Amino acid sequence: MSLYRFISNNILFKFDPELIHNLMQIILSSKLGPFLARIFATNFNHKSKTSIMGINLDSYVSLAAGFDKNCSMLGALDKLGFGYIVGGTITLHPRPGNLKPRIKRYVSDKSMINALGFPNDGLKKITDNLKKYNLKTPLVLSISGDSNEEIIYLYETLSEYCSGFEINISSPNTEKLKFFHNIDNLSKLLAGINKIKNKPYMLKIPRFENLKDSNQNEQLTQFINTAIKHDADGIVLCNTLPISDKELKMGKGGLSGKLLYPNTKNTLKIVNKLFNNKIDIVASGGVSNSNEVTSLTELGAKSVQIWTSLIYEGPGLVKKLNKELACG
Ligand SMILES: Cc1cc2nc3c(=O)[nH]c(=O)nc-3n(C[C@H](O)[C@H](O)[C@H](O)COP(=O)(O)O)c2cc1C
């Protein structure tokens, strides 16, 4: 058993997940953060090169949205060896998110559920954070909101701080995002962004539980067709899966982690068959080892994002994946 697994199983996992994440955020945001992260730094003699949205990447493995919602830990995360880092999701105004408890671990399944909503410090404070960095790793900013105007304003204001954007209309914990699941509304949003576009963007797609169901299959296809029609530069497959859990205050949330992997793989297979080479595809959901990264890239993903596996495998995971992918 690795030292990290021993510590997480015997200490960290005995406490509330959000409390531990907040503590980690305090440490990684401090001056000590980048120094500590260097212990787990990837030596980029091992390069597994790819590109996404025209941005060259040193690794197939990137950090998914929601890990650093306020972009306060980027100095430390920059050291770990990700291909790119997604910061956010950022909204125009600060938001407290949903009522607590709103995260629960499913330790034996290496998975978790969250119903965070979008707790974040809002555009102004996050912009102040972004001004501090001089990052080596390309930064993608995840943005969302309640209206086209809000998202377009975020895009316009934040574009000088990032290499590209992820437009998040897919978190299952924010009821108002359903507005963008109407294809006319989504089309208007993407057309509005295109009018001021100066950085590439990807659309993060909701997750569908059963793509054998023609209704769900049709909805997925519509999202991707809309992205392609509006010249989006990529799609991210997919966000968390909506499920119920009475222990969360909301009674429901989004499932992440290992339990999602079969769904991620199946979704990618279907999408790649239909849309091969028409748009860059990123896979997100349940990835925790290099065999899974390889399977997904062989199925057409140009990059793979991770989040929950970092909690179960620890910060050394990125270096391990980079090494195995370069050697494999
Ligand atoms: C606690 C938590 C918070 C998240 N917050 C966001 C978010 O703000 N925006 C977003 O697009 N996705 C968010 N996600 C979804 C992740 O970016 C990712 O798509 C999902 O967790 C599946 O990947 P994983 O199985 O590797 O965790 C969040 C996930 C978790 C676990």
The ligand as an SDF file (V2000), in Angstrom:
LIG
                    3D

 31 33  0  0  0  0  0  0  0  0999 V2000
  -16.3820   17.7310   -6.2990 C   0  0  0  0  0  0  0  0  0  0  0  0
  -16.5270   17.9190   -7.7790 C   0  0  0  0  0  0  0  0  0  0  0  0
  -16.7550   19.1800   -8.2940 C   0  0  0  0  0  0  0  0  0  0  0  0
  -16.9010   19.3590   -9.6800 C   0  0  0  0  0  0  0  0  0  0  0  0
  -17.1030   20.6140  -10.1770 N   0  0  0  0  0  0  0  0  0  0  0  0
  -17.2150   20.7930  -11.5150 C   0  0  0  0  0  0  0  0  0  0  0  0
  -17.3620   22.0890  -12.0540 C   0  0  0  0  0  0  0  0  0  0  0  0
  -17.3360   23.1030  -11.3510 O   0  0  0  0  0  0  0  0  0  0  0  0
  -17.5270   22.2030  -13.4060 N   0  0  0  0  0  0  0  0  0  0  0  0
  -17.5250   21.1150  -14.2470 C   0  0  0  0  0  0  0  0  0  0  0  0
  -17.6730   21.2620  -15.4610 O   0  0  0  0  0  0  0  0  0  0  0  0
  -17.3350   19.8640  -13.7460 N   0  0  0  0  0  0  0  0  0  0  0  0
  -17.1790   19.6880  -12.4180 C   0  0  0  0  0  0  0  0  0  0  0  0
  -16.9820   18.4330  -11.9260 N   0  0  0  0  0  0  0  0  0  0  0  0
  -16.9670   17.2720  -12.8570 C   0  0  0  0  0  0  0  0  0  0  0  0
  -15.5270   16.9090  -13.2450 C   0  0  0  0  0  0  0  0  0  0  0  0
  -14.9280   17.9590  -13.9570 O   0  0  0  0  0  0  0  0  0  0  0  0
  -15.4890   15.6210  -14.0910 C   0  0  0  0  0  0  0  0  0  0  0  0
  -16.0740   15.8780  -15.3520 O   0  0  0  0  0  0  0  0  0  0  0  0
  -16.2180   14.4620  -13.4390 C   0  0  0  0  0  0  0  0  0  0  0  0
  -15.9290   14.4210  -12.0490 O   0  0  0  0  0  0  0  0  0  0  0  0
  -15.8450   13.1200  -14.0480 C   0  0  0  0  0  0  0  0  0  0  0  0
  -14.4670   12.8740  -13.9320 O   0  0  0  0  0  0  0  0  0  0  0  0
  -13.7960   11.9670  -12.7710 P   0  0  0  0  0  0  0  0  0  0  0  0
  -14.5370   10.6830  -12.7190 O   0  0  0  0  0  0  0  0  0  0  0  0
  -12.3650   11.8580  -13.1900 O   0  0  0  0  0  0  0  0  0  0  0  0
  -13.9480   12.7420  -11.4980 O   0  0  0  0  0  0  0  0  0  0  0  0
  -16.8130   18.2450  -10.5510 C   0  0  0  0  0  0  0  0  0  0  0  0
  -16.5520   16.9710  -10.0140 C   0  0  0  0  0  0  0  0  0  0  0  0
  -16.4000   16.8020   -8.6580 C   0  0  0  0  0  0  0  0  0  0  0  0
  -16.1150   15.4260   -8.1360 C   0  0  0  0  0  0  0  0  0  0  0  0
  1  2  1  0
  2  3  1  0
  2 30  2  0
  3  4  2  0
  4  5  1  0
  4 28  1  0
  5  6  2  0
  6  7  1  0
  6 13  1  0
  7  8  2  0
  7  9  1  0
  9 10  1  0
 10 11  2  0
 10 12  1  0
 12 13  2  0
 13 14  1  0
 14 15  1  0
 14 28  1  0
 15 16  1  0
 16 17  1  0
 16 18  1  0
 18 19  1  0
 18 20  1  0
 20 21  1  0
 20 22  1  0
 22 23  1  0
 23 24  1  0
 24 25  2  0
 24 26  1  0
 24 27  1  0
 28 29  2  0
 29 30  1  0
 30 31  1  0
M  END
$$$$
